[in-house]
């Protein structure tokens, strides 16, 4: 047995562990959620003056809020995990084909998971402002808001928010 062949099992094991760890890190970081909540402010939005206007909710409609685009993290981590898992199947060319197939299927599955994770339930809120104007604001459905309710519309430091009074 050559020196290269003796070290091959250790290199393969190291590669598998490294790929699995990288996949896990990417998977977890892919779960980061961007908020459209009326109660969540980014660091850059804090300590800034905002304008508050008042009005009455005319209607509320349930909506789905979807992230603008995929980060690719779900596909990358799914491909890494699928490839590592499938690399344990077969030997020779069969093992190579299984690894490639596992990576492909894992990437597709990871992309679908990321797509689902990036959705949240939201509300489209139509507000008749005290000055007579009508505004429509979409935000996460984390605060109960109903038609006929008096609200404040907060704007000026990023997103517009509707908050019950």
N, C-alpha and C positions, 0 to 999 in steps of 0.2 A: 504494500500500500504506500502510495507517495505521500509526502508531507502535505501537499495540497488537499488530497482526499481525506486525510486524517482530520484536518481543521474545518472541512466543509460542514459537518453537522453542527459545530459550534457557531459558525458564521450564519447558517440558516436559522438556527435558534435565536441568535442575536437579532437578525433581520426581522424575524417574526415578532419578537418582543418589542422591538423599536417601532415597527409598523403598527402594532396593536396599541402601544402607548400613544403614538402620534394620532391615531384614529380616535382614541378616547378623548384626548385633549381637544381635537377639532370638533368632535361631536358635542362636547360640553359647551365649548365656546360658541357653537352654532345655535345653541338654545338661548342666547342672549336675546332679550325682547325689547323692542323699541315701543315706548308707551305713547298712546294717544289719550291718556287719562286726563281728566280735568283736575286731578289731585296730584299729578306728578310733574315736577319741574326738573329740568337739567341744571347742572351747576351753573352754566352760563346764563340761564334764565332767572336765577335767584338774585335777590337784592337789586332788582331793576324796577323802576316805576312803571305802573301799568294804568290803563284807563278802565274805569268801571262804568258801565251803562246798565240801565235797568229795563226790564220788559216782562211780558207775559208769554208763556209757551203756548203757541197755537196748536202745534201737533208734534208728535214724536213717532218716528218710524224706525224699526229695527234694521240694521245694516250689518255687513261684514267688513271689517277693516283688514286689508291685505298689505303686507310689506311691498314696497315699490319694486324690488327685484331680489332675486336669490343671491346669496353671498357665495355660493359654490361650496361652502363648508360641509353641508349635508352630503353632497355628492362625493366630495373628496374623502371624507371620513367613512362613508358607506363603502366606497371602492376599496379603501385600505383594509377595512374590517372584512369585507367579502373576499378579497384576495387572500388575506392571511388565513381565514377560515377554510377556504377552498383549497389552499396549498397543501393541506393535510390529506387530500384525496389522491389516490393513485400514485403512479410513479412514471418517470420518463416524460414522454410527450403528453401522456394523459394528465399528468400532474400540471404541466405547463398550461394545457387547455383548460383544466379545472380552475386553476388560479386566475387565468384571464376571464373566464366566464363568471367566476365568483366576484371579481373586481367590477365587471360590467353590471351584473345584477345588483351588487351592493351599492354601486354608484347611483343606479336608477332608484333603488329603494331609499337611499339617503336623501336624494333630491325631493322625493315625495314627502318624506317625514319633515324635512325643513319647510316645505311649502305649507304643510298643515300647521306646524308650530307657529308660523308667521301670521296666522289668522287670529283675529279676536272679534268678539261681539261688540257692536257699536250702536250708536243712536244717531239718527239725523234729526236735529232739533230745529224746528221753525219757531222763531221768537219775534213777536210784534213788539218793537222797541217803544219806549215812552214817547219818543219824538215822531212816531208814526211810521218809521222805516221797518221793513221786515228783513230779518237775517236768518240764514240757515247755517248751522254749525254741525259738523260731524265729530264725534268723540267716542271714546270707549264707554261701554254701558256699565260703568263701575259705580255710578251714583244714580239713584232712582230719580227720574224727572218725568213729570206727567203734564198733559195738556191742562191749561188753566193755572198752572203754578207760576208764581212770581219768581224770577231769576235775575241773577246778575251776569252780564256778559263781560268777560275780562279780556283785554287785548293790549298789545303794545310791546310785549317782550317775547315774541315768538308766536306760538299757536294761540288761537282764540279759544276761550273756555267758557262753558256755561255751568254755572254753579247755583244751586238753590239758595234762596235767602233764608 
